[in-house]
Amino acid sequence: MILKPFAAFPSRLAAAAAIGATLLLAGCGSGGWLQETADSPLGQFFRGTSEPPKTLAPELMSPVVKCPPVTMRDGTQTFAVYDGGREGDAMSLRYQGTIADTARECSFSGGQLSLKVGVAGRVLTGPKGGPGSITMPVRITVADSHDQTLYSKLFQVKQAIPGTDAVGWVLVQDQIVVPARDDLVIFVGFDDGGAAKKRRAALKAAQDAPLDAGGGSDGGGAADAPLDP
């Protein structure tokens, strides 16, 4: 075995250093090596290949945007139809629509978020129910964390009732496009011309109402006299 003298290694290192220095100087002369393109000599040097650089698909460089959750506001989960307009009378109930399940799909493109929302439920018959049909107002809304509405549409879902058994219903809407944001929420629910809002307002008013302040500790009902300043 023939050993090569150590003197041969410095010459090889010097040659490699000369090539690297030439590439770096070429980069500096063109405005700085940080500005070199991927197919320039310096770019090929750092990539380790002279093959043309590959172009990434634009969607791979898109920011990650989460798919908004689906929820329901209080008072929008059910929709009831009463016989003779006797709203609230359980014995006069004909049909009651409910929401049992929701689903959504999302896709991102060009700063826009395309949504496909599905809502499914059932229709129950009451004491006054029977064969017929029901039209249920279902609203789909997309809002941000500041309760600003970006999309809202009311759908009239008509469902035939063949008998007294419960039947299912489905609504799918796939033409929803909104600006892509991370604070969006999808609301689904029944919207019966403001009645749901009135129920929510009444519920909130009952929760926020102060306790009865009338009556003193002696039970006489007289208010305490104000203290002198």
Sine and cosine of phi, psi and omega as CSV:
sin_phi,cos_phi,sin_psi,cos_psi,sin_omega,cos_omega
0.00,0.00,0.73,-0.68,-0.03,-1.00
-0.98,-0.22,0.85,-0.52,0.03,-1.00
-1.00,0.03,0.74,-0.67,0.05,-1.00
-0.99,0.16,0.63,-0.78,-0.01,-1.00
-0.92,0.40,0.52,-0.86,0.01,-1.00
-0.87,0.49,-0.35,0.94,-0.05,-1.00
-0.91,0.41,-0.32,0.95,-0.02,-1.00
-0.96,0.27,-0.48,0.88,-0.06,-1.00
-0.93,0.36,-0.68,0.73,0.04,-1.00
-0.85,0.53,-0.58,0.82,-0.01,-1.00
-0.92,0.39,-0.62,0.79,0.03,-1.00
-0.92,0.39,-0.67,0.74,0.04,-1.00
-0.89,0.46,-0.63,0.78,0.00,-1.00
-0.91,0.42,-0.62,0.79,0.01,-1.00
-0.91,0.41,-0.68,0.73,0.02,-1.00
-0.90,0.43,-0.65,0.76,0.02,-1.00
-0.90,0.43,-0.60,0.80,0.00,-1.00
-0.90,0.43,-0.65,0.76,0.02,-1.00
-0.90,0.44,-0.71,0.71,0.00,-1.00
-0.89,0.45,-0.65,0.76,0.00,-1.00
-0.91,0.42,-0.63,0.78,0.02,-1.00
-0.88,0.47,-0.68,0.73,0.01,-1.00
-0.91,0.42,-0.68,0.74,-0.01,-1.00
-0.91,0.41,-0.66,0.75,0.02,-1.00
-0.91,0.42,-0.60,0.80,0.03,-1.00
-0.90,0.44,-0.62,0.79,0.03,-1.00
-0.93,0.37,-0.67,0.74,0.00,-1.00
-0.90,0.43,-0.60,0.80,-0.01,-1.00
-0.92,0.38,-0.35,0.94,-0.02,-1.00
-0.99,-0.16,0.23,0.97,0.08,-1.00
0.92,-0.40,0.24,0.97,0.05,-1.00
0.95,-0.32,0.67,-0.74,-0.08,-1.00
-0.93,0.37,-0.39,0.92,0.02,-1.00
-0.93,0.36,-0.28,0.96,-0.03,-1.00
-0.99,-0.13,0.04,1.00,-0.03,-1.00
-0.94,0.33,0.57,-0.82,0.03,-1.00
-0.99,0.10,0.22,-0.98,-0.06,-1.00
-0.92,0.39,-0.44,0.90,-0.03,-1.00
-0.99,-0.13,0.13,0.99,0.07,-1.00
-0.98,0.21,0.24,-0.97,0.03,-1.00
-0.82,0.57,-0.67,0.74,0.01,-1.00
-0.93,0.37,-0.62,0.78,0.03,-1.00
-0.90,0.44,-0.65,0.76,0.05,-1.00
-0.91,0.41,-0.58,0.82,0.02,-1.00
-0.89,0.46,-0.71,0.70,-0.02,-1.00
-0.96,0.29,-0.53,0.85,0.02,-1.00
-0.98,0.21,-0.31,0.95,0.02,-1.00
0.97,0.23,0.32,0.95,0.00,-1.00
-0.40,-0.91,0.45,-0.89,0.05,-1.00
-0.99,-0.15,0.05,1.00,0.02,-1.00
-0.94,0.35,0.49,-0.87,0.01,-1.00
-0.86,0.52,0.62,-0.78,0.01,-1.00
-0.92,0.40,0.55,-0.84,0.02,-1.00
-1.00,0.10,0.58,-0.82,0.02,-1.00
-0.99,-0.12,0.81,-0.58,0.01,-1.00
-0.98,0.21,0.56,-0.83,0.06,-1.00
-0.91,0.42,0.66,-0.75,-0.04,-1.00
-0.84,0.55,-0.57,0.82,-0.05,-1.00
-0.92,0.38,-0.39,0.92,0.04,-1.00
-0.95,0.32,-0.37,0.93,0.00,-1.00
-0.99,-0.11,0.04,1.00,-0.03,-1.00
-0.96,0.29,0.56,-0.83,0.05,-1.00
-0.91,0.41,0.49,-0.87,0.00,-1.00
-0.99,0.14,0.86,-0.52,0.02,-1.00
-0.86,-0.51,0.80,-0.60,-0.04,-1.00
-0.97,0.25,0.45,-0.89,0.04,-1.00
-0.98,0.20,0.80,-0.60,-0.08,-1.00
-0.89,0.46,0.54,-0.84,0.08,-1.00
-0.97,0.25,0.33,-0.94,0.05,-1.00
-0.94,-0.35,0.74,-0.67,0.00,-1.00
-0.58,-0.82,0.12,-0.99,0.02,-1.00
-0.79,-0.62,0.66,-0.75,0.08,-1.00
-0.98,0.19,0.43,-0.90,0.04,-1.00
-0.87,0.50,0.68,-0.73,0.04,-1.00
1.00,0.02,0.04,1.00,-0.03,-1.00
-0.90,-0.44,0.18,0.98,-0.08,-1.00
-0.99,0.11,-0.36,0.93,-0.05,-1.00
-0.74,-0.68,0.38,-0.93,0.06,-1.00
-0.63,-0.77,0.84,-0.55,-0.11,-0.99
-0.88,-0.47,0.56,-0.83,0.08,-1.00
-0.85,-0.53,0.81,-0.58,-0.06,-1.00
-0.94,-0.35,0.47,-0.88,0.04,-1.00
-0.98,0.21,0.74,-0.68,0.04,-1.00
0.93,0.36,0.27,0.96,0.02,-1.00
0.95,0.30,0.24,0.97,-0.03,-1.00
-0.99,0.11,0.96,0.29,-0.07,-1.00
-0.91,0.42,0.72,-0.69,0.01,-1.00
1.00,-0.03,-0.19,0.98,0.01,-1.00
-1.00,0.08,0.94,-0.34,-0.08,-1.00
-0.87,0.50,-0.57,0.82,-0.02,-1.00
-0.97,0.25,-0.21,0.98,0.02,-1.00
-0.98,-0.19,0.09,1.00,-0.04,-1.00
-0.93,0.36,0.78,-0.63,0.07,-1.00
-0.99,-0.12,-0.86,0.50,-0.01,-1.00
-0.70,-0.71,0.49,-0.87,0.12,-0.99
-0.69,-0.72,0.86,-0.50,0.06,-1.00
-1.00,-0.03,0.63,-0.77,0.02,-1.00
-0.75,-0.66,0.39,-0.92,0.09,-1.00
-0.96,-0.27,0.85,-0.53,-0.07,-1.00
-0.95,-0.31,-0.43,0.90,-0.09,-1.00
-0.40,-0.92,0.46,-0.89,0.06,-1.00
-0.66,-0.75,0.37,-0.93,0.04,-1.00
-0.44,-0.90,0.38,-0.93,0.06,-1.00
-0.45,-0.89,0.47,-0.88,0.10,-0.99
-0.78,-0.63,0.55,-0.84,-0.07,-1.00
-0.73,-0.69,0.54,-0.84,0.14,-0.99
-0.61,-0.79,0.59,-0.81,-0.07,-1.00
-0.92,-0.40,0.72,-0.70,0.04,-1.00
-0.35,-0.94,0.81,-0.58,0.10,-1.00
0.84,0.54,0.62,0.79,0.01,-1.00
0.98,0.20,0.08,1.00,0.00,-1.00
-0.91,-0.42,0.53,-0.85,0.01,-1.00
-0.93,-0.38,0.88,-0.48,0.03,-1.00
-0.99,-0.13,0.79,-0.61,-0.09,-1.00
-0.89,-0.46,0.59,-0.81,0.17,-0.99
-0.83,-0.56,0.89,-0.45,-0.11,-0.99
-0.89,-0.45,0.73,-0.69,0.05,-1.00
-0.86,-0.52,0.66,-0.75,0.03,-1.00
-0.77,-0.64,0.74,-0.67,0.00,-1.00
-0.73,-0.68,0.53,-0.85,0.00,-1.00
-0.32,-0.95,-0.27,-0.96,-0.03,-1.00
-0.69,-0.72,0.38,-0.92,0.11,-0.99
-0.88,-0.47,0.85,-0.53,0.02,-1.00
-0.97,-0.23,0.54,-0.84,0.05,-1.00
-0.99,-0.16,0.63,-0.78,0.01,-1.00
-0.98,-0.19,-0.20,-0.98,-0.02,-1.00
-0.84,0.54,-0.54,0.84,0.00,-1.00
-0.99,-0.15,0.18,0.98,-0.05,-1.00
-0.99,0.13,0.17,-0.98,0.00,-1.00
0.10,-1.00,-0.17,-0.99,0.02,-1.00
-0.85,0.53,0.66,-0.75,-0.02,-1.00
0.22,-0.97,-0.58,-0.82,0.01,-1.00
-0.45,-0.89,0.33,-0.95,0.02,-1.00
-0.66,-0.75,0.62,-0.78,0.09,-1.00
-0.92,-0.40,0.88,-0.47,-0.10,-1.00
-0.95,-0.33,0.81,-0.58,0.05,-1.00
-0.99,0.12,0.94,-0.35,-0.03,-1.00
-0.92,-0.40,0.81,-0.58,-0.01,-1.00
-0.94,-0.34,0.68,-0.74,0.12,-0.99
-0.91,-0.42,0.81,-0.59,-0.05,-1.00
-0.75,-0.67,0.63,-0.78,0.13,-0.99
-0.88,-0.48,0.85,-0.53,-0.04,-1.00
-0.72,-0.69,0.30,-0.96,0.03,-1.00
-0.99,-0.15,-0.09,-1.00,-0.06,-1.00
-0.93,0.37,-0.26,0.96,0.06,-1.00
-1.00,-0.10,0.22,0.98,0.01,-1.00
0.90,0.43,0.44,0.90,0.10,-0.99
-1.00,0.07,0.81,-0.58,-0.06,-1.00
-0.99,0.17,0.82,-0.57,0.05,-1.00
-0.98,-0.21,-0.38,0.92,0.03,-1.00
-0.40,-0.92,0.66,-0.75,0.06,-1.00
-0.38,-0.93,0.78,-0.62,0.02,-1.00
-0.52,-0.85,0.66,-0.75,0.01,-1.00
-0.98,-0.19,0.77,-0.64,0.00,-1.00
-0.91,-0.42,0.70,-0.72,0.07,-1.00
-0.99,-0.14,0.96,-0.28,-0.06,-1.00
-0.99,-0.15,0.91,-0.41,-0.01,-1.00
-0.98,-0.18,0.75,-0.66,-0.04,-1.00
-0.73,-0.68,0.79,-0.61,0.04,-1.00
-0.98,0.22,0.60,-0.80,0.04,-1.00
-0.91,-0.41,0.98,-0.20,-0.07,-1.00
-0.96,0.29,-0.43,0.90,-0.04,-1.00
-0.40,-0.92,-0.62,-0.78,-0.01,-1.00
-0.98,-0.20,-0.08,1.00,0.01,-1.00
-0.99,0.17,0.43,-0.90,0.05,-1.00
-0.93,0.37,0.59,-0.81,0.03,-1.00
-0.79,-0.61,0.43,-0.90,0.00,-1.00
-0.99,-0.12,0.37,-0.93,0.05,-1.00
-0.62,-0.78,0.44,-0.90,-0.05,-1.00
-0.63,-0.78,0.65,-0.76,0.11,-0.99
-0.78,-0.63,0.78,-0.63,0.05,-1.00
-0.78,-0.62,0.81,-0.59,0.03,-1.00
-0.81,-0.59,0.85,-0.52,-0.06,-1.00
-0.85,-0.52,0.32,0.95,0.00,-1.00
-0.90,-0.43,0.75,0.66,0.00,-1.00
-0.94,-0.35,0.89,-0.45,0.02,-1.00
-0.78,-0.62,0.83,-0.55,-0.02,-1.00
-0.69,-0.73,0.33,-0.95,0.09,-1.00
-0.87,0.50,0.67,-0.74,-0.03,-1.00
-0.95,0.30,0.87,-0.49,0.03,-1.00
-0.60,-0.80,0.31,-0.95,-0.04,-1.00
-1.00,-0.07,-0.06,1.00,-0.08,-1.00
-0.91,-0.42,0.47,0.88,-0.06,-1.00
-1.00,0.04,0.49,-0.87,0.07,-1.00
-0.69,-0.72,0.67,-0.74,0.06,-1.00
-0.98,-0.17,0.85,-0.53,0.05,-1.00
-0.96,-0.28,0.73,-0.69,0.13,-0.99
-0.79,-0.61,0.50,-0.87,0.02,-1.00
0.20,-0.98,0.18,-0.98,0.07,-1.00
-0.98,0.19,0.66,-0.75,0.02,-1.00
-0.76,-0.65,1.00,-0.09,-0.07,-1.00
-0.99,-0.12,0.86,0.51,0.10,-0.99
0.92,0.40,0.57,0.82,0.06,-1.00
0.99,-0.13,-0.18,0.98,-0.01,-1.00
-0.90,0.43,-0.60,0.80,0.02,-1.00
-0.91,0.42,-0.64,0.77,0.03,-1.00
-0.90,0.43,-0.62,0.79,0.03,-1.00
-0.90,0.43,-0.64,0.77,0.03,-1.00
-0.91,0.42,-0.65,0.76,0.03,-1.00
-0.91,0.41,-0.65,0.76,0.01,-1.00
-0.90,0.43,-0.66,0.75,0.01,-1.00
-0.91,0.41,-0.64,0.77,0.03,-1.00
-0.91,0.42,-0.68,0.73,0.01,-1.00
-0.91,0.41,-0.65,0.76,0.01,-1.00
-0.89,0.46,-0.63,0.78,0.02,-1.00
-0.92,0.39,-0.59,0.81,0.00,-1.00
-0.96,0.29,-0.54,0.84,-0.05,-1.00
-1.00,-0.01,-0.13,0.99,-0.07,-1.00
-0.91,0.42,0.71,-0.70,0.02,-1.00
-0.95,0.31,0.38,-0.93,0.05,-1.00
-0.93,0.37,0.43,-0.90,0.00,-1.00
-0.90,0.44,0.88,-0.48,-0.05,-1.00
-1.00,-0.09,0.01,1.00,-0.05,-1.00
-0.96,0.28,0.50,-0.87,0.08,-1.00
1.00,-0.01,0.73,-0.69,0.05,-1.00
-1.00,-0.07,-0.09,-1.00,-0.04,-1.00
-0.95,0.32,-0.35,0.94,-0.01,-1.00
-1.00,0.05,-0.04,1.00,0.05,-1.00
0.98,0.22,0.09,1.00,-0.04,-1.00
-0.99,0.16,-0.30,0.96,0.04,-1.00
0.99,0.11,0.02,1.00,-0.01,-1.00
-0.99,0.12,0.65,-0.76,0.02,-1.00
-0.97,0.23,0.55,-0.84,0.04,-1.00
-0.92,0.38,0.64,-0.77,0.03,-1.00
-0.95,0.32,0.62,-0.78,0.01,-1.00
-0.91,0.41,0.54,-0.84,0.03,-1.00
-0.96,0.27,0.57,-0.82,0.06,-1.00
-0.93,0.35,0.63,-0.78,0.02,-1.00
-0.91,0.41,0.00,0.00,0.00,0.00
